[in-house]
Amino acid sequence: MAARILDGNQIREQIKAELAGEIRELKAAGITPGLAAVLVGTNPASQIYVRNKVKTSAALGLFGEKIDLPASTSTGELLDVVDRLNAREEIDGILIQLPLPPQVDSKKVLSAVDPAKDVDGLHPLNVGRLVSGDFRLVPCTPAGVIEILKRSAIPIRGSRAVVIGRSDIVGKPVALLLMHEHSTVTVCHSKTRDLPQVAQEGDILIAAMGRPAFVTGEFIRPGATVIDVGINRLTTEEEVRRVFHDPAGPLRQLAEKGQVLVGDVQPEDVKERAGAYTPVPGGVGPLTIAMLMANTVRAARQRRGMRAPG
């Protein structure tokens, strides 16, 4: 039986449709949720991400503002920008696009964002709330992973989940969210012994380590649900041949587009072993921006003491 594809684009559209109705109600009450996205430097991938975030916010009827700063921006200068955004009443969400240039103290900047406007869920106060189960604003990609599982009717309660990767942005928060959904969670990393054997214990396997096609068939329990968070760009023929068992199609794509996108899971193996999986592209990626929009709307309500609908 063929593995089921968990379509992130379809789920994103469901969430956006729900948000559009909620935003219309807020605007009828005189409230337009506002998002400010701060981009430091000219990293091409970051520019695309921020442009898509602002474009999506406008399409949904949010107020979106993009703030471009030079790559030479200092920690102090960025903190001044954050302070001004914290003080602006029409701004409900502040997004600091990562990574920041090396001279900027990222933790200091993220900690300076008003926790009520921290739509990336990375402020220490919001991290603590996530640990305790008092959810306010949750990191977008982990929140998107949970939405995919729930909206695809993948059982979480009572499941065994294995998370490969322990980053502050994905690995740790998604592990906490799964625990709050009553899954038994194992977090693995580069120092985990017998990693493929441990990974095979998972009914749900989440790959979030940023290494192209690292998770091969030997990691995947037959019939498991595999959530691939990675987005890696292969730009050479050597890389493509190393990743794919049958590289003919990907090599044509490389010749046409100059790159091949691949996740942290070997794309041919997952189709053979998994019961359900997220593709790359078109899996977790589309949910990240959708959950950023959801967090902005949630922040607008919470800042005004309004309950969520329902």
Beta strands, then each sheet from edge to edge (+ up, - down):
strand 1: 4-5
strand 2: 34-40
strand 3: 63-69
strand 4: 93-96
strand 5: 160-164
strand 6: 184-188
strand 7: 204-207
strand 8: 225-228
strand 9: 232-234
strand 10: 260-262
strand 11: 276-277
sheet 1: 1+ 11+ 8+ 7+ 5+ 6+
sheet 2: 3+ 2+ 4+
sheet 3: 9+ 10-
end
